[in-house]
């Protein structure tokens, strides 16, 4: 029996969404040197309960992040507090990167 793909556990419908976001690491008990850092990342898909993004640093599961997501069409800015559900290496990229799945804890429209 195979393990379910963690990328497919989100309970709400996903929308492909490629764009740039700013991510602040609020707490990362497994990687405290990441705390307080701000990264620019790219999104892959979005739902009302979570987000998949690609970053160039490993972000341990259960890390708490603050995300600022800016949409161009339609225009909208949202801040999310999220918890990392999983993180895995992207094998197909030339530069090492990680796909990160997050669950939203709190969302606020700016």
C-alpha atoms as a printed R data frame, in Angstrom:
    type eleno elety resid chain resno       x      y       z
1   ATOM     1    CA   UNK     A     1   0.000  0.000   0.000
2   ATOM     2    CA   UNK     A     2   1.401  3.428  -0.919
3   ATOM     3    CA   UNK     A     3   1.342  6.465   1.321
4   ATOM     4    CA   UNK     A     4  -1.022  9.251   0.179
5   ATOM     5    CA   UNK     A     5   0.682 12.217  -1.448
6   ATOM     6    CA   UNK     A     6   0.823 14.979   1.209
7   ATOM     7    CA   UNK     A     7   0.307 17.559  -1.537
8   ATOM     8    CA   UNK     A     8  -3.207 16.205  -2.083
9   ATOM     9    CA   UNK     A     9  -4.550 16.430   1.481
10  ATOM    10    CA   UNK     A    10  -6.088 19.896   1.262
11  ATOM    11    CA   UNK     A    11  -9.820 19.754   1.909
12  ATOM    12    CA   UNK     A    12 -10.819 22.695  -0.331
13  ATOM    13    CA   UNK     A    13 -10.576 23.049  -4.105
14  ATOM    14    CA   UNK     A    14  -7.251 24.411  -5.342
15  ATOM    15    CA   UNK     A    15  -6.668 27.103  -7.912
16  ATOM    16    CA   UNK     A    16  -3.386 27.163  -9.816
17  ATOM    17    CA   UNK     A    17  -1.791 30.441  -8.764
18  ATOM    18    CA   UNK     A    18   1.711 31.410  -9.801
19  ATOM    19    CA   UNK     A    19   2.935 34.635  -8.288
20  ATOM    20    CA   UNK     A    20   5.406 36.191  -5.895
21  ATOM    21    CA   UNK     A    21   4.752 36.513  -2.177
22  ATOM    22    CA   UNK     A    22   6.656 37.708   0.874
23  ATOM    23    CA   UNK     A    23   7.007 35.173   3.692
24  ATOM    24    CA   UNK     A    24   8.200 35.972   7.239
25  ATOM    25    CA   UNK     A    25   9.231 33.041   9.419
26  ATOM    26    CA   UNK     A    26   7.610 33.683  12.813
27  ATOM    27    CA   UNK     A    27   8.788 30.545  14.579
28  ATOM    28    CA   UNK     A    28  10.731 27.489  13.459
29  ATOM    29    CA   UNK     A    29  11.718 25.344  16.461
30  ATOM    30    CA   UNK     A    30  13.598 22.915  14.210
31  ATOM    31    CA   UNK     A    31  15.464 25.750  12.427
32  ATOM    32    CA   UNK     A    32  15.719 28.782  14.764
33  ATOM    33    CA   UNK     A    33  18.129 30.592  12.410
34  ATOM    34    CA   UNK     A    34  15.195 31.062  10.010
35  ATOM    35    CA   UNK     A    35  13.126 32.965  12.594
36  ATOM    36    CA   UNK     A    36  12.572 36.590  11.660
37  ATOM    37    CA   UNK     A    37  13.829 36.163   8.090
38  ATOM    38    CA   UNK     A    38  11.751 37.419   5.157
39  ATOM    39    CA   UNK     A    39  11.799 35.497   1.874
40  ATOM    40    CA   UNK     A    40  10.388 36.260  -1.557
41  ATOM    41    CA   UNK     A    41   8.824 33.060  -2.902
42  ATOM    42    CA   UNK     A    42   6.644 31.851  -5.725
43  ATOM    43    CA   UNK     A    43   3.250 30.258  -5.251
44  ATOM    44    CA   UNK     A    44   2.031 27.173  -7.118
45  ATOM    45    CA   UNK     A    45  -1.559 26.748  -5.980
46  ATOM    46    CA   UNK     A    46  -3.957 28.227  -3.480
47  ATOM    47    CA   UNK     A    47  -7.166 27.190  -1.725
48  ATOM    48    CA   UNK     A    48  -9.216 28.687   1.077
49  ATOM    49    CA   UNK     A    49  -7.376 26.456   3.578
50  ATOM    50    CA   UNK     A    50  -3.794 26.474   2.340
51  ATOM    51    CA   UNK     A    51  -1.052 27.280  -0.118
52  ATOM    52    CA   UNK     A    52   1.773 25.524  -1.937
53  ATOM    53    CA   UNK     A    53   4.913 27.576  -2.568
54  ATOM    54    CA   UNK     A    54   8.474 27.056  -3.778
55  ATOM    55    CA   UNK     A    55  11.450 28.373  -1.772
56  ATOM    56    CA   UNK     A    56  15.232 27.934  -1.823
57  ATOM    57    CA   UNK     A    57  15.580 27.007   1.860
58  ATOM    58    CA   UNK     A    58  14.271 23.986   3.746
59  ATOM    59    CA   UNK     A    59  11.426 25.001   6.051
60  ATOM    60    CA   UNK     A    60  10.736 22.292   8.661
61  ATOM    61    CA   UNK     A    61   7.193 20.979   9.092
62  ATOM    62    CA   UNK     A    62   5.247 22.656  11.910
63  ATOM    63    CA   UNK     A    63   7.086 25.985  11.401
64  ATOM    64    CA   UNK     A    64   4.776 28.988  11.777
65  ATOM    65    CA   UNK     A    65   4.916 31.541   8.952
66  ATOM    66    CA   UNK     A    66   3.330 34.886   8.166
67  ATOM    67    CA   UNK     A    67   2.527 35.320   4.489
68  ATOM    68    CA   UNK     A    68   1.690 38.471   2.573
69  ATOM    69    CA   UNK     A    69  -0.041 37.541  -0.668
70  ATOM    70    CA   UNK     A    70  -0.686 40.224  -3.291
71  ATOM    71    CA   UNK     A    71  -2.971 39.543  -6.239
72  ATOM    72    CA   UNK     A    72  -2.929 41.633  -9.399
73  ATOM    73    CA   UNK     A    73  -6.124 40.427 -11.089
74  ATOM    74    CA   UNK     A    74  -8.372 40.890  -9.218
75  ATOM    75    CA   UNK     A    75  -6.436 43.220  -6.962
76  ATOM    76    CA   UNK     A    76  -6.230 42.048  -3.367
77  ATOM    77    CA   UNK     A    77  -3.757 41.832  -0.487
78  ATOM    78    CA   UNK     A    78  -4.045 39.203   2.228
79  ATOM    79    CA   UNK     A    79  -1.994 38.329   5.286
80  ATOM    80    CA   UNK     A    80  -2.050 34.734   6.478
81  ATOM    81    CA   UNK     A    81  -0.576 33.033   9.501
82  ATOM    82    CA   UNK     A    82   0.157 29.475   8.429
83  ATOM    83    CA   UNK     A    83   1.729 26.254   9.670
84  ATOM    84    CA   UNK     A    84   4.022 24.196   7.410
85  ATOM    85    CA   UNK     A    85   2.415 20.796   6.769
86  ATOM    86    CA   UNK     A    86   5.226 19.344   4.619
87  ATOM    87    CA   UNK     A    87   8.420 20.315   2.785
88  ATOM    88    CA   UNK     A    88  10.152 18.326   0.040
89  ATOM    89    CA   UNK     A    89  13.035 18.796  -2.388
90  ATOM    90    CA   UNK     A    90  12.150 19.727  -5.965
91  ATOM    91    CA   UNK     A    91  14.166 17.266  -8.049
92  ATOM    92    CA   UNK     A    92  13.545 18.886 -11.417
93  ATOM    93    CA   UNK     A    93  15.013 22.348 -10.708
94  ATOM    94    CA   UNK     A    94  18.604 23.260 -11.633
95  ATOM    95    CA   UNK     A    95  18.984 25.300  -8.431
96  ATOM    96    CA   UNK     A    96  17.921 23.339  -5.341
97  ATOM    97    CA   UNK     A    97  14.486 24.364  -4.200
98  ATOM    98    CA   UNK     A    98  11.745 23.032  -1.952
99  ATOM    99    CA   UNK     A    99   8.004 22.717  -2.386
100 ATOM   100    CA   UNK     A   100   6.261 23.681   0.864
101 ATOM   101    CA   UNK     A   101   2.637 22.986   1.755
102 ATOM   102    CA   UNK     A   102   0.963 25.169   4.365
103 ATOM   103    CA   UNK     A   103  -2.319 25.240   6.275
104 ATOM   104    CA   UNK     A   104  -3.776 28.665   7.011
105 ATOM   105    CA   UNK     A   105  -4.355 29.420  10.695
106 ATOM   106    CA   UNK     A   106  -5.629 32.993  10.307
107 ATOM   107    CA   UNK     A   107  -6.377 35.201   7.297
108 ATOM   108    CA   UNK     A   108  -6.762 38.967   7.196
109 ATOM   109    CA   UNK     A   109  -7.566 41.075   4.140
110 ATOM   110    CA   UNK     A   110  -5.549 44.299   3.994
